[in-house]
Amino acid sequence: MLAPAPDAVPPVRGGERGRPRRRPGKPHADKGYDHRRCRRECRARGVRPRIARRGVESSQRLGRHRWVVERTLARLGRSRRLTVRYERRADIHLAFTTLGCALVCLNQVRRFC
């Protein structure tokens, strides 16, 4: 699943001039992705991987970056309809996922305002 992930990133237009960025700069992954194949596929796509090594490197250093993702998924998990998928149609499930993401963003905005 690591190989198609950089290809699925939509173009990002930052404050920089030129073409929009198409790939992430440096993906962070845990020890489950520590294979030559994963590293080779990332490098072939022009992405420098940051993958913890088995038996050598502690995955605690990646915790700073992974915490944001884990926290957001936990907040989405509070929605019962997203935890257990009741809908058979993908468009309805996507609508509830979008609604859940909007509620997570709204709660964050309320916290800081």
Secondary structure, DSSP 8 states (H G I E B T S, - for coil): -TTHHHHT---B--SSSSS-B-S-S--EE-GGG-SHHHHHHHHHTT---EE--TTTS-GGGGHHHHHHHHHHHHHHHTSHHHHTT---SHHHHHHHHHHHHHHHHHHHHHHH-
